[in-house]
Amino acid sequence: MEDLTFEVMTRWSGSGREAVGTVETGDQVLAWSVPSGMGGRGEGSSPEELLASAVATCYTGTLSSLLSRDGLPWERVQVKMHETVVGQPTRIDRLLATPNILGGDPGRMEEYQRTAELARDSCFIGRHLRGDVAYEVGTVTVEPGAEVKGELDVRSLPPAQRHQLIFSTLDQLEAGRAVTLVNDHDPLPLRYQLEATRGDGFTWDYLEQGPKTWKVKIERQA
């Protein structure tokens, strides 16, 4: 792999611990400040959270790749990264990653645990910290895939998680079976994505069209 470079831009306005800043990465702008527990404003994120996020995202991506490589079933991976900061002097003392595998096989718990610990050792961002920080993996939890039911209500989910769950559910449907999608806006963009990635494998029929609730019957073709 060729050398890569990454850039972020930070800005800081105000005085001392009462100031608030922003960090620009890609097309995202995040507010950040000193945590309230350290005498700051506690607005937006913080350097401590951003560091934990960097480790957590690297770990999660590495874990998902290793699960696929090892033939361990999974649909979604969630990781809670717990960071402990101590002082004086102030320092990061511990990072604890606790993975939750959704759509997995609970009968293979030991394999999931080994792969989760290997992901910690394989993620290069975490490796940079291990000489100075206790970086550990907690007990992995594995939940079986949800049974495909007649109705899939995604209104309570964050937008970023909706399409992933919907496609996972549709891929479990047997030919001739249908699910009713319930959403809080017209899911037309989903239909375009479905046709682009699954061709004509599904039918699409509106059952309810707003103004607050949309319901669509999606059936898998034979």
RACORTA-V229687 format. One record per residue. N is the residue number from 1. OMEGA is omega in radians with two decimals (none if undefined). D_LAST is the distance of its C-alpha to the last C-alpha in Angstrom with 2 decimals. Layout:
[[N,OMEGA,D_LAST] [N,OMEGA,D_LAST]]
//
This chain:
[[1,3.08,43.70] [2,3.10,46.10] [3,3.11,48.06] [4,3.06,46.41] [5,3.13,48.23] [6,-3.13,47.23] [7,2.96,49.22] [8,3.09,49.45] [9,3.09,51.97] [10,3.08,53.70] [11,-3.05,56.06] [12,-3.13,58.47] [13,-3.10,60.60] [14,-3.06,63.19] [15,3.04,65.60] [16,-3.06,65.17] [17,3.12,62.67] [18,-3.08,62.26] [19,3.09,60.61] [20,-3.12,56.96] [21,3.03,55.12] [22,3.02,51.86] [23,-3.14,49.93] [24,3.11,47.84] [25,-3.03,45.11] [26,3.09,42.70] [27,-3.14,41.98] [28,3.05,42.59] [29,-3.13,45.92] [30,3.01,46.72] [31,3.10,49.83] [32,3.12,51.76] [33,3.05,55.04] [34,3.13,57.06] [35,3.14,55.64] [36,3.12,57.59] [37,3.08,58.40] [38,3.09,60.30] [39,-3.12,62.17] [40,-3.10,59.88] [41,-3.13,58.01] [42,3.14,54.74] [43,3.13,52.75] [44,3.13,49.43] [45,3.14,48.79] [46,3.08,51.49] [47,-3.13,52.25] [48,3.12,51.57] [49,-3.14,48.08] [50,3.10,47.29] [51,3.11,48.34] [52,3.12,46.23] [53,3.12,43.25] [54,3.12,43.76] [55,-3.09,43.82] [56,-3.13,40.83] [57,3.09,38.55] [58,-3.13,39.60] [59,-3.09,39.10] [60,3.11,35.63] [61,3.11,34.35] [62,-3.13,36.01] [63,-3.14,34.62] [64,3.11,30.98] [65,-3.13,31.52] [66,3.08,33.21] [67,3.12,30.57] [68,-3.14,27.98] [69,-3.08,30.58] [70,3.10,31.39] [71,3.11,27.84] [72,-3.08,28.19] [73,3.07,25.05] [74,3.05,25.37] [75,3.09,23.62] [76,3.08,26.80] [77,3.04,30.46] [78,-3.14,33.28] [79,3.00,36.90] [80,3.12,40.01] [81,-3.14,43.03] [82,-3.09,46.33] [83,3.12,49.40] [84,3.11,52.96] [85,3.14,55.88] [86,3.08,59.44] [87,0.11,62.91] [88,-0.14,65.72] [89,-3.12,65.18] [90,3.12,61.70] [91,3.04,59.04] [92,-3.05,55.46] [93,-3.00,55.84] [94,2.98,52.35] [95,-3.14,48.64] [96,3.10,46.21] [97,3.11,42.46] [98,-3.08,40.33] [99,3.02,36.64] [100,-3.11,33.83] [101,3.12,30.52] [102,-3.11,27.52] [103,-3.13,24.43] [104,-3.13,26.61] [105,-3.10,27.67] [106,3.12,30.90] [107,-3.11,31.81] [108,-3.04,32.65] [109,-3.10,35.12] [110,3.12,37.82] [111,3.11,35.62] [112,-3.13,34.59] [113,3.13,38.29] [114,-3.13,39.41] [115,3.11,36.90] [116,3.13,37.98] [117,3.07,41.60] [118,3.12,40.89] [119,3.08,39.31] [120,-3.10,42.62] [121,-3.06,44.53] [122,-3.13,42.22] [123,-2.97,42.09] [124,3.12,44.96] [125,3.10,45.89] [126,-3.13,46.44] [127,-3.14,48.40] [128,-3.07,50.94] [129,-2.92,51.80] [130,3.10,51.97] [131,-3.07,55.63] [132,-3.04,56.66] [133,3.02,54.08] [134,-3.07,52.80] [135,-3.00,49.05] [136,3.06,47.19] [137,3.11,43.72] [138,-3.13,43.36] [139,3.13,41.25] [140,2.99,37.55] [141,-3.10,35.30] [142,3.13,31.73] [143,3.12,29.23] [144,3.11,25.92] [145,-3.14,22.68] [146,3.09,22.24] [147,3.14,19.93] [148,-3.13,17.16] [149,-3.06,18.61] [150,-3.07,17.94] [151,3.12,20.18] [152,-3.11,20.96] [153,-3.07,24.48] [154,-3.03,25.67] [155,-3.11,28.88] [156,-3.08,31.17] [157,3.00,30.01] [158,-3.10,31.82] [159,-3.08,29.98] [160,-3.09,29.81] [161,-3.00,27.72] [162,-3.06,25.21] [163,-3.13,22.79] [164,3.13,22.86] [165,-3.12,21.99] [166,-3.12,19.24] [167,3.09,17.46] [168,3.13,18.11] [169,-3.12,16.59] [170,-3.13,13.38] [171,3.10,13.05] [172,-3.11,13.45] [173,3.01,10.65] [174,3.14,8.24] [175,3.14,4.55] [176,3.12,5.81] [177,-3.09,9.07] [178,3.03,11.42] [179,3.09,14.82] [180,3.13,17.78] [181,3.10,19.70] [182,-3.06,23.45] [183,3.14,25.70] [184,3.02,29.29] [185,-3.12,28.68] [186,-3.10,26.22] [187,-3.10,23.45] [188,3.10,22.95] [189,3.09,23.81] [190,3.13,20.92] [191,3.12,18.55] [192,3.13,20.24] [193,3.13,20.00] [194,3.14,16.29] [195,-3.12,15.75] [196,-3.05,18.36] [197,-3.09,16.98] [198,3.12,13.15] [199,-3.13,12.99] [200,-3.09,10.59] [201,-3.10,7.88] [202,2.99,9.08] [203,-3.03,10.78] [204,-3.10,14.43] [205,3.10,16.66] [206,3.04,20.25] [207,3.12,21.66] [208,-3.06,25.03] [209,3.00,26.77] [210,0.06,29.94] [211,-3.12,32.72] [212,-3.07,32.50] [213,3.04,28.95] [214,3.07,25.58] [215,-3.12,22.45] [216,3.04,18.97] [217,-3.14,15.78] [218,-3.08,13.00] [219,3.09,9.45] [220,3.14,6.61] [221,3.10,3.78] [222,none,0.00]]
//
